[in-house]
């Protein structure tokens, strides 16, 4: 797998503004190896994607969205 190419400054700025508009923030998170099978078991990641950083990022985003944001004010 080839490493992702760095984004041009204009693209970074555009993404930053989009996040700001939505009120979202960007954080970097270390995902431990044991989290990968858990994401697969939850149906958030396919078994053939354990090394795919974009797929892992999307799975973690979905997990946060479904688990934390989806709860509303209940918890």
N, C-alpha and C positions, 0 to 999 in steps of 0.2 A: 504494500500500500504506500503510495507516495504521500508525503506530508502536504497539507493544504498550503496554497500560495498565499502570501500576505495580501490583504485587501488594499486597494488604493485609498489614499487619505479621503478622497471625496466619498467613497462608499462607506467608510467608517463613520464619517460625519453624518451621512444620510441615515444610517442605522441608529446612530446615537440620537438624532432628532426624532426618529420614529418612536424609539423607546421612551424618550422624554415626553412626547405627546401622549403616549398611552399611560404614563406614570410608572413605567416599569424601570427597573435597574438591571444592570448586567453584573454578574459575579462569576468568578472562576471557582469551580468546585472540583476537588479531587474525588473521583469515584473509585471506591475500593473494589478489588477484583471480585469479592463475594457478592457485590451488588448486581453484577451482570446477570448471573443466573436468576436472581430475584426479579429483575426487569423482564427477563424472558418468561418466567413463571406467571407474571402479572399480565402478560400479553402486550407489553409495551415495547418489546424488542424481539426481533426474530433471532432464532438460534444461529443463523449464518452471519450475524452482524456483531459478534463480540468485540471486534477490533475497529469497528466503524465509528469514529468520533462523532460524526454528524448524527448518526442514528442514535448513539448513546445520549447525545445532548437533547435530541428531540424526545427520547424516552423519559429522561429526567424532567424535562419541561412538562410533558404530559402528566407524569406522576405528581409533580407539584400542583399543577392545575387541577387535576382530578381529586387529589387527596386534601390539599389545603384550601385552595380557592373555591373548589366545588362545595365545600362544607358550609359556606355562608357564615352566618353569625352564630351557628350552633357550637362551634368548637374550634 
